């Protein structure tokens, strides 16, 4: 397969990782920042699949994108028990 | 690659469609005025990512990659459910 699909995949996913990281830093709403951090982890997992490491990708998908988002939301609920941004 | 068969053409078309979906999802994620728009954009990007992992599994001819897509499909559901429960002050 001589199609340049893999290079295109890597470029688009790295653009996605950059956008997710910048949004996680620059957004003012805390929930949107947490969601953007989860998106950054999600694209990193697909880059791991493209780099032929499916076990690392599975761990990243389960911990980085699933558990980390839920723990961040739980901590945000615990610390800011009244107002919502 | 002298002659493109049906498989190569369909893989190329699906790759272009997946990349356009990822770009539009990122645009909605950047522009979205509310948090709910960003949640829906992340859900869209997760589903498109599952399709991308399946495409990579076909491209590399290693079908162990489909397990990653399976784990992904389960966990994206849980993540979006947690965010939805947070937004209606539940969790």
Backbone of each chain as nested JSON, in Angstrom:
{
  "chains": [
    {"id": "A", "residues": [
      {"number": 1, "name": "UNK", "atoms": {"N": [0.86, -1.201, 0.0], "CA": [0.0, 0.0, 0.0], "C": [0.89, 1.243, 0.0]}},
      {"number": 2, "name": "UNK", "atoms": {"N": [0.944, 1.922, -1.113], "CA": [1.833, 3.072, -1.232], "C": [1.124, 4.395, -1.016]}},
      {"number": 3, "name": "UNK", "atoms": {"N": [-0.123, 4.322, -0.55], "CA": [-0.851, 5.572, -0.332], "C": [-0.262, 6.31, 0.862]}},
      {"number": 4, "name": "UNK", "atoms": {"N": [-0.183, 7.644, 0.81], "CA": [0.386, 8.394, 1.941], "C": [-0.63, 8.649, 3.042]}},
      {"number": 5, "name": "UNK", "atoms": {"N": [-1.408, 7.629, 3.364], "CA": [-2.472, 7.809, 4.347], "C": [-1.877, 7.96, 5.743]}},
      {"number": 6, "name": "UNK", "atoms": {"N": [-0.801, 7.229, 6.018], "CA": [-0.256, 7.231, 7.383], "C": [0.358, 8.577, 7.744]}},
      {"number": 7, "name": "UNK", "atoms": {"N": [1.029, 9.204, 6.783], "CA": [1.577, 10.551, 7.017], "C": [0.47, 11.558, 7.253]}},
      {"number": 8, "name": "UNK", "atoms": {"N": [-0.601, 11.451, 6.46], "CA": [-1.742, 12.357, 6.607], "C": [-2.421, 12.174, 7.957]}},
      {"number": 9, "name": "UNK", "atoms": {"N": [-2.532, 10.905, 8.392], "CA": [-3.104, 10.601, 9.709], "C": [-2.282, 11.263, 10.8]}},
      {"number": 10, "name": "UNK", "atoms": {"N": [-0.962, 11.125, 10.725], "CA": [-0.105, 11.681, 11.77], "C": [-0.178, 13.2, 11.805]}},
      {"number": 11, "name": "UNK", "atoms": {"N": [-0.202, 13.834, 10.63], "CA": [-0.251, 15.305, 10.593], "C": [-1.561, 15.821, 11.181]}},
      {"number": 12, "name": "UNK", "atoms": {"N": [-2.692, 15.22, 10.757], "CA": [-3.99, 15.699, 11.246], "C": [-4.125, 15.455, 12.746]}},
      {"number": 13, "name": "UNK", "atoms": {"N": [-3.636, 14.305, 13.228], "CA": [-3.762, 14.028, 14.66], "C": [-2.846, 14.918, 15.496]}},
      {"number": 14, "name": "UNK", "atoms": {"N": [-1.681, 15.276, 14.952], "CA": [-0.819, 16.184, 15.716], "C": [-1.421, 17.583, 15.764]}},
      {"number": 15, "name": "UNK", "atoms": {"N": [-2.09, 18.004, 14.68], "CA": [-2.827, 19.272, 14.726], "C": [-3.929, 19.197, 15.782]}},
      {"number": 16, "name": "UNK", "atoms": {"N": [-4.577, 18.049, 15.884], "CA": [-5.627, 17.883, 16.893], "C": [-5.086, 17.926, 18.308]}},
      {"number": 17, "name": "UNK", "atoms": {"N": [-3.899, 17.325, 18.521], "CA": [-3.291, 17.357, 19.852], "C": [-2.927, 18.79, 20.229]}},
      {"number": 18, "name": "UNK", "atoms": {"N": [-2.393, 19.542, 19.256], "CA": [-2.027, 20.936, 19.532], "C": [-3.256, 21.771, 19.878]}},
      {"number": 19, "name": "UNK", "atoms": {"N": [-4.327, 21.599, 19.093], "CA": [-5.549, 22.379, 19.345], "C": [-6.157, 22.013, 20.701]}},
      {"number": 20, "name": "UNK", "atoms": {"N": [-6.143, 20.717, 21.038], "CA": [-6.689, 20.297, 22.328], "C": [-5.897, 20.851, 23.497]}},
      {"number": 21, "name": "UNK", "atoms": {"N": [-4.562, 20.844, 23.388], "CA": [-3.746, 21.388, 24.461], "C": [-3.913, 22.884, 24.621]}},
      {"number": 22, "name": "UNK", "atoms": {"N": [-3.963, 23.611, 23.485], "CA": [-4.149, 25.065, 23.564], "C": [-5.51, 25.414, 24.143]}},
      {"number": 23, "name": "UNK", "atoms": {"N": [-6.554, 24.659, 23.757], "CA": [-7.879, 24.936, 24.314], "C": [-7.933, 24.608, 25.798]}},
      {"number": 24, "name": "UNK", "atoms": {"N": [-7.24, 23.539, 26.217], "CA": [-7.243, 23.183, 27.637], "C": [-6.549, 24.253, 28.468]}},
      {"number": 25, "name": "UNK", "atoms": {"N": [-5.573, 24.938, 27.883], "CA": [-4.912, 25.999, 28.629], "C": [-5.734, 27.279, 28.592]}},
      {"number": 26, "name": "UNK", "atoms": {"N": [-6.304, 27.627, 27.417], "CA": [-6.816, 28.974, 27.217], "C": [-8.299, 29.145, 27.511]}},
      {"number": 27, "name": "UNK", "atoms": {"N": [-9.06, 28.065, 27.615], "CA": [-10.496, 28.244, 27.84], "C": [-10.766, 28.696, 29.273]}},
      {"number": 28, "name": "UNK", "atoms": {"N": [-11.84, 29.443, 29.446], "CA": [-12.163, 29.95, 30.779], "C": [-13.106, 29.025, 31.536]}},
      {"number": 29, "name": "UNK", "atoms": {"N": [-14.003, 28.355, 30.834], "CA": [-14.897, 27.402, 31.491], "C": [-14.123, 26.149, 31.884]}},
      {"number": 30, "name": "UNK", "atoms": {"N": [-14.27, 25.73, 33.126], "CA": [-13.474, 24.597, 33.597], "C": [-13.904, 23.29, 32.967]}},
      {"number": 31, "name": "UNK", "atoms": {"N": [-15.194, 23.115, 32.762], "CA": [-15.68, 21.868, 32.168], "C": [-15.189, 21.736, 30.73]}},
      {"number": 32, "name": "UNK", "atoms": {"N": [-15.196, 22.851, 29.99], "CA": [-14.702, 22.806, 28.61], "C": [-13.205, 22.529, 28.573]}},
      {"number": 33, "name": "UNK", "atoms": {"N": [-12.463, 23.036, 29.559], "CA": [-11.024, 22.76, 29.613], "C": [-10.761, 21.278, 29.896]}},
      {"number": 34, "name": "UNK", "atoms": {"N": [-11.571, 20.681, 30.792], "CA": [-11.417, 19.247, 31.089], "C": [-11.728, 18.408, 29.86]}},
      {"number": 35, "name": "UNK", "atoms": {"N": [-12.783, 18.796, 29.124], "CA": [-13.159, 18.057, 27.912], "C": [-12.053, 18.18, 26.858]}},
      {"number": 36, "name": "UNK", "atoms": {"N": [-11.452, 19.363, 26.747], "CA": [-10.369, 19.544, 25.784], "C": [-9.141, 18.719, 26.146]}},
      {"number": 37, "name": "UNK", "atoms": {"N": [-8.853, 18.583, 27.439], "CA": [-7.736, 17.727, 27.857], "C": [-8.017, 16.261, 27.507]}},
      {"number": 38, "name": "UNK", "atoms": {"N": [-9.284, 15.846, 27.665], "CA": [-9.653, 14.489, 27.256], "C": [-9.512, 14.278, 25.767]}},
      {"number": 39, "name": "UNK", "atoms": {"N": [-9.816, 15.318, 24.992], "CA": [-9.661, 15.215, 23.539], "C": [-8.191, 15.091, 23.16]}},
      {"number": 40, "name": "UNK", "atoms": {"N": [-7.321, 15.808, 23.845], "CA": [-5.878, 15.722, 23.601], "C": [-5.383, 14.303, 23.849]}},
      {"number": 41, "name": "UNK", "atoms": {"N": [-5.861, 13.696, 24.945], "CA": [-5.481, 12.323, 25.25], "C": [-6.022, 11.335, 24.221]}},
      {"number": 42, "name": "UNK", "atoms": {"N": [-7.218, 11.63, 23.709], "CA": [-7.846, 10.757, 22.696], "C": [-7.035, 10.719, 21.403]}},
      {"number": 43, "name": "UNK", "atoms": {"N": [-6.597, 11.896, 20.943], "CA": [-5.793, 11.932, 19.725], "C": [-4.417, 11.309, 19.945]}},
      {"number": 44, "name": "UNK", "atoms": {"N": [-3.867, 11.474, 21.139], "CA": [-2.576, 10.84, 21.441], "C": [-2.693, 9.32, 21.372]}},
      {"number": 45, "name": "UNK", "atoms": {"N": [-3.852, 8.8, 21.795], "CA": [-4.066, 7.354, 21.711], "C": [-4.068, 6.866, 20.269]}},
      {"number": 46, "name": "UNK", "atoms": {"N": [-4.681, 7.641, 19.363], "CA": [-4.686, 7.22, 17.96], "C": [-3.29, 7.311, 17.354]}},
      {"number": 47, "name": "UNK", "atoms": {"N": [-2.5, 8.283, 17.807], "CA": [-1.11, 8.348, 17.345], "C": [-0.34, 7.114, 17.809]}},
      {"number": 48, "name": "UNK", "atoms": {"N": [-0.643, 6.62, 19.029], "CA": [-0.01, 5.383, 19.492], "C": [-0.396, 4.195, 18.628]}},
      {"number": 49, "name": "UNK", "atoms": {"N": [-1.659, 4.165, 18.183], "CA": [-2.058, 3.085, 17.268], "C": [-1.298, 3.195, 15.955]}},
      {"number": 50, "name": "UNK", "atoms": {"N": [-1.131, 4.416, 15.453], "CA": [-0.403, 4.605, 14.196], "C": [1.067, 4.246, 14.34]}},
      {"number": 51, "name": "UNK", "atoms": {"N": [1.591, 4.355, 15.566], "CA": [2.983, 3.974, 15.802], "C": [3.12, 2.508, 16.192]}},
      {"number": 52, "name": "UNK", "atoms": {"N": [2.069, 1.701, 15.956], "CA": [2.098, 0.253, 16.166], "C": [2.317, -0.134, 17.622]}},
      {"number": 53, "name": "UNK", "atoms": {"N": [1.595, 0.545, 18.547], "CA": [1.646, 0.162, 19.957], "C": [0.216, 0.083, 20.489]}},
      {"number": 54, "name": "UNK", "atoms": {"N": [-0.511, -0.991, 20.196], "CA": [-1.932, -1.019, 20.573], "C": [-2.176, -1.17, 22.061]}},
      {"number": 55, "name": "UNK", "atoms": {"N": [-1.213, -1.749, 22.813], "CA": [-1.433, -1.877, 24.26], "C": [-1.317, -0.531, 24.96]}},
      {"number": 56, "name": "UNK", "atoms": {"N": [-0.343, 0.261, 24.523], "CA": [-0.209, 1.611, 25.07], "C": [-1.43, 2.449, 24.717]}},
      {"number": 57, "name": "UNK", "atoms": {"N": [-1.932, 2.253, 23.5], "CA": [-3.11, 3.0, 23.073], "C": [-4.33, 2.613, 23.891]}},
      {"number": 58, "name": "UNK", "atoms": {"N": [-4.449, 1.328, 24.22], "CA": [-5.609, 0.892, 25.012], "C": [-5.54, 1.442, 26.437]}},
      {"number": 59, "name": "UNK", "atoms": {"N": [-4.334, 1.449, 27.013], "CA": [-4.178, 2.022, 28.353], "C": [-4.451, 3.52, 28.357]}},
      {"number": 60, "name": "UNK", "atoms": {"N": [-3.964, 4.199, 27.341], "CA": [-4.196, 5.64, 27.244], "C": [-5.67, 5.943, 27.065]}},
      {"number": 61, "name": "UNK", "atoms": {"N": [-6.36, 5.109, 26.293], "CA": [-7.788, 5.346, 26.064], "C": [-8.585, 5.114, 27.334]}},
      {"number": 62, "name": "UNK", "atoms": {"N": [-8.199, 4.089, 28.107], "CA": [-9.0, 3.778, 29.289], "C": [-8.698, 4.72, 30.446]}},
      {"number": 63, "name": "UNK", "atoms": {"N": [-7.433, 5.082, 30.634], "CA": [-7.068, 5.917, 31.775], "C": [-7.091, 7.397, 31.411]}},
      {"number": 64, "name": "UNK", "atoms": {"N": [-6.39, 7.762, 30.346], "CA": [-6.266, 9.174, 30.027], "C": [-7.553, 9.822, 29.589]}},
      {"number": 65, "name": "UNK", "atoms": {"N": [-8.316, 9.097, 28.762], "CA": [-9.516, 9.719, 28.218], "C": [-10.764, 9.397, 29.028]}},
      {"number": 66, "name": "UNK", "atoms": {"N": [-10.796, 8.25, 29.691], "CA": [-12.001, 7.892, 30.423], "C": [-11.939, 8.231, 31.888]}},
      {"number": 67, "name": "UNK", "atoms": {"N": [-10.956, 7.655, 32.592], "CA": [-10.905, 7.791, 34.054], "C": [-10.476, 9.185, 34.488]}},
      {"number": 68, "name": "UNK", "atoms": {"N": [-9.537, 9.774, 33.734], "CA": [-9.011, 11.093, 34.115], "C": [-10.086, 12.169, 34.033]}},
      {"number": 69, "name": "UNK", "atoms": {"N": [-10.924, 12.091, 32.972], "CA": [-12.011, 13.062, 32.834], "C": [-13.005, 12.952, 33.982]}},
      {"number": 70, "name": "UNK", "atoms": {"N": [-13.339, 11.7, 34.352], "CA": [-14.3, 11.509, 35.435], "C": [-13.723, 11.962, 36.778]}},
      {"number": 71, "name": "UNK", "atoms": {"N": [-12.423, 11.718, 37.009], "CA": [-11.814, 12.146, 38.269], "C": [-11.718, 13.667, 38.333]}},
      {"number": 72, "name": "UNK", "atoms": {"N": [-11.42, 14.308, 37.201], "CA": [-11.372, 15.773, 37.166], "C": [-12.743, 16.364, 37.448]}},
      {"number": 73, "name": "UNK", "atoms": {"N": [-13.778, 15.759, 36.857], "CA": [-15.138, 16.281, 37.09], "C": [-15.551, 16.085, 38.546]}},
      {"number": 74, "name": "UNK", "atoms": {"N": [-15.167, 14.947, 39.114], "CA": [-15.5, 14.674, 40.518], "C": [-14.799, 15.672, 41.441]}},
      {"number": 75, "name": "UNK", "atoms": {"N": [-13.513, 15.964, 41.135], "CA": [-12.784, 16.931, 41.956], "C": [-13.359, 18.329, 41.796]}},
      {"number": 76, "name": "UNK", "atoms": {"N": [-13.789, 18.666, 40.566], "CA": [-14.392, 19.986, 40.35], "C": [-15.708, 20.103, 41.097]}},
      {"number": 77, "name": "UNK", "atoms": {"N": [-16.465, 19.009, 41.14], "CA": [-17.718, 19.024, 41.883], "C": [-17.461, 19.155, 43.385]}},
      {"number": 78, "name": "UNK", "atoms": {"N": [-16.402, 18.486, 43.851], "CA": [-16.111, 18.536, 45.284], "C": [-15.596, 19.903, 45.721]}},
      {"number": 79, "name": "UNK", "atoms": {"N": [-14.785, 20.541, 44.877], "CA": [-14.161, 21.784, 45.315], "C": [-15.05, 22.995, 45.079]}},
      {"number": 80, "name": "UNK", "atoms": {"N": [-15.809, 23.007, 43.988], "CA": [-16.686, 24.139, 43.712], "C": [-18.116, 23.69, 43.903]}},
      {"number": 81, "name": "UNK", "atoms": {"N": [-18.55, 23.631, 45.148], "CA": [-19.819, 22.965, 45.438], "C": [-21.026, 23.854, 45.194]}},
      {"number": 82, "name": "UNK", "atoms": {"N": [-20.856, 25.052, 44.693], "CA": [-22.03, 25.89, 44.483], "C": [-22.173, 26.346, 43.047]}},
      {"number": 83, "name": "UNK", "atoms": {"N": [-21.389, 27.338, 42.661], "CA": [-21.56, 28.009, 41.378], "C": [-20.986, 27.159, 40.25]}},
      {"number": 84, "name": "UNK", "atoms": {"N": [-21.459, 27.425, 39.038], "CA": [-20.974, 26.722, 37.864], "C": [-20.543, 27.759, 36.838]}},
      {"number": 85, "name": "UNK", "atoms": {"N": [-19.439, 27.483, 36.193], "CA": [-18.914, 28.469, 35.251], "C": [-19.537, 28.299, 33.884]}}
    ]},
    {"id": "B", "residues": [
      {"number": 1, "name": "UNK", "atoms": {"N": [2.25, 1.429, -8.119], "CA": [0.781, 1.415, -8.09], "C": [0.249, 1.886, -9.436]}},
      {"number": 2, "name": "UNK", "atoms": {"N": [0.227, 0.977, -10.382], "CA": [-0.269, 1.367, -11.705], "C": [-1.776, 1.506, -11.717]}},
      {"number": 3, "name": "UNK", "atoms": {"N": [-2.454, 0.459, -11.254], "CA": [-3.914, 0.474, -11.319], "C": [-4.476, 0.485, -9.912]}},
      {"number": 4, "name": "UNK", "atoms": {"N": [-5.279, 1.505, -9.647], "CA": [-5.969, 1.548, -8.367], "C": [-7.197, 0.663, -8.45]}},
      {"number": 5, "name": "UNK", "atoms": {"N": [-7.273, -0.305, -7.546], "CA": [-8.454, -1.148, -7.508], "C": [-9.574, -0.477, -6.749]}},
      {"number": 6, "name": "UNK", "atoms": {"N": [-10.641, -1.223, -6.574], "CA": [-11.799, -0.685, -5.854], "C": [-11.474, -0.461, -4.388]}},
      {"number": 7, "name": "UNK", "atoms": {"N": [-10.627, -1.351, -3.822], "CA": [-10.302, -1.241, -2.39], "C": [-9.49, 0.007, -2.092]}},
      {"number": 8, "name": "UNK", "atoms": {"N": [-8.501, 0.286, -2.929], "CA": [-7.678, 1.469, -2.684], "C": [-8.483, 2.752, -2.821]}},
      {"number": 9, "name": "UNK", "atoms": {"N": [-9.365, 2.79, -3.835], "CA": [-10.169, 3.999, -4.046], "C": [-11.118, 4.219, -2.872]}},
      {"number": 10, "name": "UNK", "atoms": {"N": [-11.715, 3.136, -2.379], "CA": [-12.654, 3.292, -1.263], "C": [-11.922, 3.665, 0.02]}},
      {"number": 11, "name": "UNK", "atoms": {"N": [-10.702, 3.132, 0.219], "CA": [-9.924, 3.515, 1.401], "C": [-9.541, 4.987, 1.333]}},
      {"number": 12, "name": "UNK", "atoms": {"N": [-9.186, 5.455, 0.132], "CA": [-8.792, 6.863, -0.009], "C": [-9.983, 7.785, 0.241]}},
      {"number": 13, "name": "UNK", "atoms": {"N": [-11.155, 7.415, -0.303], "CA": [-12.351, 8.24, -0.101], "C": [-12.736, 8.279, 1.377]}},
      {"number": 14, "name": "UNK", "atoms": {"N": [-12.676, 7.119, 2.043], "CA": [-13.043, 7.093, 3.465], "C": [-12.045, 7.881, 4.298]}},
      {"number": 15, "name": "UNK", "atoms": {"N": [-10.754, 7.838, 3.929], "CA": [-9.761, 8.615, 4.672], "C": [-10.01, 10.106, 4.528]}},
      {"number": 16, "name": "UNK", "atoms": {"N": [-10.351, 10.539, 3.308], "CA": [-10.628, 11.968, 3.092], "C": [-11.869, 12.398, 3.873]}},
      {"number": 17, "name": "UNK", "atoms": {"N": [-12.904, 11.552, 3.884], "CA": [-14.127, 11.891, 4.626], "C": [-13.857, 11.952, 6.122]}},
      {"number": 18, "name": "UNK", "atoms": {"N": [-13.04, 11.013, 6.637], "CA": [-12.717, 11.029, 8.073], "C": [-11.927, 12.272, 8.434]}},
      {"number": 19, "name": "UNK", "atoms": {"N": [-11.003, 12.68, 7.561], "CA": [-10.216, 13.876, 7.873], "C": [-11.065, 15.132, 7.825]}},
      {"number": 20, "name": "UNK", "atoms": {"N": [-12.018, 15.192, 6.866], "CA": [-12.92, 16.349, 6.833], "C": [-13.779, 16.393, 8.086]}},
      {"number": 21, "name": "UNK", "atoms": {"N": [-14.22, 15.223, 8.562], "CA": [-15.022, 15.196, 9.794], "C": [-14.214, 15.661, 10.99]}},
      {"number": 22, "name": "UNK", "atoms": {"N": [-12.929, 15.234, 11.042], "CA": [-12.085, 15.664, 12.155], "C": [-11.868, 17.175, 12.116]}},
      {"number": 23, "name": "UNK", "atoms": {"N": [-11.654, 17.725, 10.917], "CA": [-11.434, 19.171, 10.824], "C": [-12.68, 19.949, 11.223]}},
      {"number": 24, "name": "UNK", "atoms": {"N": [-13.865, 19.499, 10.771], "CA": [-15.092, 20.209, 11.133], "C": [-15.385, 20.093, 12.619]}},
      {"number": 25, "name": "UNK", "atoms": {"N": [-15.057, 18.931, 13.204], "CA": [-15.252, 18.768, 14.641], "C": [-14.338, 19.673, 15.441]}},
      {"number": 26, "name": "UNK", "atoms": {"N": [-13.079, 19.828, 14.966], "CA": [-12.153, 20.719, 15.662], "C": [-12.614, 22.166, 15.537]}},
      {"number": 27, "name": "UNK", "atoms": {"N": [-13.157, 22.526, 14.359], "CA": [-13.666, 23.898, 14.188], "C": [-14.817, 24.163, 15.15]}},
      {"number": 28, "name": "UNK", "atoms": {"N": [-15.721, 23.194, 15.302], "CA": [-16.835, 23.376, 16.234], "C": [-16.336, 23.413, 17.676]}},
      {"number": 29, "name": "UNK", "atoms": {"N": [-15.279, 22.632, 17.957], "CA": [-14.73, 22.644, 19.311], "C": [-14.102, 23.993, 19.637]}},
      {"number": 30, "name": "UNK", "atoms": {"N": [-13.46, 24.623, 18.646], "CA": [-12.838, 25.92, 18.907], "C": [-13.9, 27.012, 18.987]}},
      {"number": 31, "name": "UNK", "atoms": {"N": [-14.872, 26.995, 18.079], "CA": [-15.828, 28.092, 17.99], "C": [-16.971, 28.003, 18.987]}},
      {"number": 32, "name": "UNK", "atoms": {"N": [-17.227, 26.764, 19.508], "CA": [-18.469, 26.54, 20.226], "C": [-18.728, 27.499, 21.368]}},
      {"number": 33, "name": "UNK", "atoms": {"N": [-19.825, 28.237, 21.356], "CA": [-20.009, 29.245, 22.403], "C": [-20.353, 28.638, 23.758]}},
      {"number": 34, "name": "UNK", "atoms": {"N": [-21.03, 27.509, 23.767], "CA": [-21.432, 26.897, 25.03], "C": [-20.584, 25.668, 25.305]}},
      {"number": 35, "name": "UNK", "atoms": {"N": [-20.648, 25.189, 26.551], "CA": [-19.953, 23.947, 26.886], "C": [-20.608, 22.74, 26.229]}},
      {"number": 36, "name": "UNK", "atoms": {"N": [-21.932, 22.811, 26.053], "CA": [-22.658, 21.675, 25.475], "C": [-22.218, 21.421, 24.036]}},
      {"number": 37, "name": "UNK", "atoms": {"N": [-21.936, 22.5, 23.297], "CA": [-21.44, 22.337, 21.928], "C": [-20.111, 21.596, 21.913]}},
      {"number": 38, "name": "UNK", "atoms": {"N": [-19.267, 21.917, 22.884], "CA": [-17.961, 21.25, 22.927], "C": [-18.101, 19.779, 23.322]}},
      {"number": 39, "name": "UNK", "atoms": {"N": [-19.077, 19.483, 24.186], "CA": [-19.308, 18.073, 24.548], "C": [-19.745, 17.276, 23.326]}},
      {"number": 40, "name": "UNK", "atoms": {"N": [-20.663, 17.852, 22.543], "CA": [-21.14, 17.149, 21.347], "C": [-20.023, 17.025, 20.317]}},
      {"number": 41, "name": "UNK", "atoms": {"N": [-19.159, 18.05, 20.226], "CA": [-18.034, 17.988, 19.285], "C": [-17.056, 16.895, 19.684]}},
      {"number": 42, "name": "UNK", "atoms": {"N": [-16.812, 16.748, 20.99], "CA": [-15.894, 15.695, 21.441], "C": [-16.501, 14.318, 21.208]}},
      {"number": 43, "name": "UNK", "atoms": {"N": [-17.822, 14.196, 21.371], "CA": [-18.474, 12.919, 21.081], "C": [-18.349, 12.565, 19.605]}},
      {"number": 44, "name": "UNK", "atoms": {"N": [-18.566, 13.561, 18.734], "CA": [-18.385, 13.352, 17.287], "C": [-16.954, 12.939, 16.97]}},
      {"number": 45, "name": "UNK", "atoms": {"N": [-15.983, 13.615, 17.59], "CA": [-14.583, 13.288, 17.309], "C": [-14.229, 11.892, 17.799]}},
      {"number": 46, "name": "UNK", "atoms": {"N": [-14.843, 11.457, 18.898], "CA": [-14.572, 10.105, 19.38], "C": [-15.094, 9.064, 18.397]}},
      {"number": 47, "name": "UNK", "atoms": {"N": [-16.308, 9.286, 17.875], "CA": [-16.877, 8.303, 16.947], "C": [-16.083, 8.269, 15.647]}},
      {"number": 48, "name": "UNK", "atoms": {"N": [-15.653, 9.442, 15.177], "CA": [-14.832, 9.487, 13.96], "C": [-13.478, 8.809, 14.203]}},
      {"number": 49, "name": "UNK", "atoms": {"N": [-12.978, 8.954, 15.441], "CA": [-11.705, 8.324, 15.79], "C": [-11.806, 6.808, 15.784]}},
      {"number": 50, "name": "UNK", "atoms": {"N": [-12.971, 6.276, 16.202], "CA": [-13.169, 4.824, 16.136], "C": [-13.098, 4.349, 14.683]}},
      {"number": 51, "name": "UNK", "atoms": {"N": [-13.716, 5.124, 13.778], "CA": [-13.633, 4.782, 12.357], "C": [-12.201, 4.872, 11.847]}},
      {"number": 52, "name": "UNK", "atoms": {"N": [-11.448, 5.85, 12.365], "CA": [-10.05, 6.003, 11.937], "C": [-9.189, 4.843, 12.417]}},
      {"number": 53, "name": "UNK", "atoms": {"N": [-9.463, 4.36, 13.641], "CA": [-8.703, 3.209, 14.147], "C": [-9.012, 1.961, 13.326]}},
      {"number": 54, "name": "UNK", "atoms": {"N": [-10.28, 1.806, 12.935], "CA": [-10.63, 0.663, 12.086], "C": [-9.946, 0.766, 10.729]}},
      {"number": 55, "name": "UNK", "atoms": {"N": [-9.852, 1.993, 10.207], "CA": [-9.146, 2.193, 8.933], "C": [-7.655, 1.866, 9.065]}},
      {"number": 56, "name": "UNK", "atoms": {"N": [-7.06, 2.26, 10.191], "CA": [-5.648, 1.933, 10.42], "C": [-5.443, 0.433, 10.574]}},
      {"number": 57, "name": "UNK", "atoms": {"N": [-6.415, -0.237, 11.193], "CA": [-6.31, -1.691, 11.347], "C": [-6.366, -2.385, 10.001]}},
      {"number": 58, "name": "UNK", "atoms": {"N": [-7.207, -1.873, 9.101], "CA": [-7.239, -2.475, 7.763], "C": [-5.975, -2.139, 6.983]}},
      {"number": 59, "name": "UNK", "atoms": {"N": [-5.443, -0.949, 7.21], "CA": [-4.297, -0.488, 6.431], "C": [-3.026, -1.215, 6.839]}},
      {"number": 60, "name": "UNK", "atoms": {"N": [-2.892, -1.479, 8.159], "CA": [-1.702, -2.169, 8.635], "C": [-1.874, -3.69, 8.619]}},
      {"number": 61, "name": "UNK", "atoms": {"N": [-3.094, -4.148, 8.307], "CA": [-3.421, -5.582, 8.269], "C": [-3.119, -6.264, 9.596]}},
      {"number": 62, "name": "UNK", "atoms": {"N": [-3.385, -5.54, 10.692], "CA": [-3.245, -6.142, 12.022], "C": [-4.578, -5.953, 12.73]}},
      {"number": 63, "name": "UNK", "atoms": {"N": [-5.28, -7.041, 12.929], "CA": [-6.643, -6.904, 13.425], "C": [-6.695, -6.872, 14.949]}},
      {"number": 64, "name": "UNK", "atoms": {"N": [-5.512, -6.851, 15.594], "CA": [-5.5, -6.628, 17.033], "C": [-5.823, -5.172, 17.345]}},
      {"number": 65, "name": "UNK", "atoms": {"N": [-5.686, -4.289, 16.337], "CA": [-5.999, -2.88, 16.556], "C": [-7.49, -2.659, 16.778]}},
      {"number": 66, "name": "UNK", "atoms": {"N": [-8.307, -3.603, 16.343], "CA": [-9.756, -3.424, 16.505], "C": [-10.159, -3.492, 17.976]}},
      {"number": 67, "name": "UNK", "atoms": {"N": [-9.334, -4.122, 18.823], "CA": [-9.623, -4.142, 20.253], "C": [-9.548, -2.74, 20.849]}},
      {"number": 68, "name": "UNK", "atoms": {"N": [-8.613, -1.941, 20.333], "CA": [-8.511, -0.558, 20.79], "C": [-9.793, 0.199, 20.456]}},
      {"number": 69, "name": "UNK", "atoms": {"N": [-10.319, -0.038, 19.244], "CA": [-11.574, 0.603, 18.855], "C": [-12.723, 0.146, 19.748]}},
      {"number": 70, "name": "UNK", "atoms": {"N": [-12.688, -1.117, 20.168], "CA": [-13.745, -1.653, 21.042], "C": [-13.716, -0.97, 22.411]}},
      {"number": 71, "name": "UNK", "atoms": {"N": [-12.512, -0.879, 22.996], "CA": [-12.36, -0.195, 24.286], "C": [-12.785, 1.263, 24.169]}},
      {"number": 72, "name": "UNK", "atoms": {"N": [-12.451, 1.859, 23.049], "CA": [-12.809, 3.24, 22.8], "C": [-14.301, 3.468, 22.768]}},
      {"number": 73, "name": "UNK", "atoms": {"N": [-15.001, 2.574, 22.089], "CA": [-16.458, 2.709, 21.99], "C": [-17.142, 2.614, 23.337]}},
      {"number": 74, "name": "UNK", "atoms": {"N": [-16.6, 1.76, 24.231], "CA": [-17.181, 1.667, 25.569], "C": [-16.877, 2.926, 26.385]}},
      {"number": 75, "name": "UNK", "atoms": {"N": [-15.63, 3.399, 26.315], "CA": [-15.232, 4.462, 27.228], "C": [-15.703, 5.837, 26.808]}},
      {"number": 76, "name": "UNK", "atoms": {"N": [-15.911, 6.055, 25.497], "CA": [-16.437, 7.346, 25.077], "C": [-17.854, 7.527, 25.614]}},
      {"number": 77, "name": "UNK", "atoms": {"N": [-18.612, 6.429, 25.618], "CA": [-19.959, 6.462, 26.186], "C": [-19.909, 6.858, 27.661]}},
      {"number": 78, "name": "UNK", "atoms": {"N": [-18.987, 6.265, 28.403], "CA": [-18.905, 6.577, 29.833], "C": [-18.452, 8.02, 30.078]}},
      {"number": 79, "name": "UNK", "atoms": {"N": [-17.509, 8.493, 29.252], "CA": [-17.029, 9.845, 29.451], "C": [-18.1, 10.891, 29.195]}},
      {"number": 80, "name": "UNK", "atoms": {"N": [-18.818, 10.743, 28.077], "CA": [-19.876, 11.701, 27.754], "C": [-21.005, 11.613, 28.776]}},
      {"number": 81, "name": "UNK", "atoms": {"N": [-21.254, 10.39, 29.282], "CA": [-22.296, 10.232, 30.317], "C": [-21.892, 10.943, 31.604]}},
      {"number": 82, "name": "UNK", "atoms": {"N": [-20.6, 10.862, 31.97], "CA": [-20.138, 11.55, 33.182], "C": [-20.26, 13.056, 33.032]}},
      {"number": 83, "name": "UNK", "atoms": {"N": [-19.906, 13.579, 31.848], "CA": [-20.015, 15.031, 31.639], "C": [-21.474, 15.467, 31.672]}},
      {"number": 84, "name": "UNK", "atoms": {"N": [-22.359, 14.648, 31.095], "CA": [-23.781, 15.003, 31.107], "C": [-24.342, 14.98, 32.521]}},
      {"number": 85, "name": "UNK", "atoms": {"N": [-23.905, 13.991, 33.328], "CA": [-24.366, 13.953, 34.714], "C": [-23.809, 15.123, 35.515]}},
      {"number": 86, "name": "UNK", "atoms": {"N": [-22.6, 15.57, 35.167], "CA": [-22.058, 16.741, 35.857], "C": [-22.851, 17.989, 35.501]}},
      {"number": 87, "name": "UNK", "atoms": {"N": [-23.198, 18.141, 34.212], "CA": [-23.859, 19.367, 33.783], "C": [-25.257, 19.491, 34.346]}},
      {"number": 88, "name": "UNK", "atoms": {"N": [-25.901, 18.379, 34.687], "CA": [-27.187, 18.519, 35.354], "C": [-27.042, 18.316, 36.86]}},
      {"number": 89, "name": "UNK", "atoms": {"N": [-25.836, 18.586, 37.361], "CA": [-25.54, 18.642, 38.789], "C": [-25.869, 17.329, 39.506]}},
      {"number": 90, "name": "UNK", "atoms": {"N": [-25.412, 16.237, 38.929], "CA": [-25.68, 14.948, 39.543], "C": [-24.453, 14.298, 40.14]}},
      {"number": 91, "name": "UNK", "atoms": {"N": [-23.653, 13.764, 39.436], "CA": [-22.471, 12.886, 39.514], "C": [-22.347, 12.023, 40.778]}}
    ]}
  ]
}
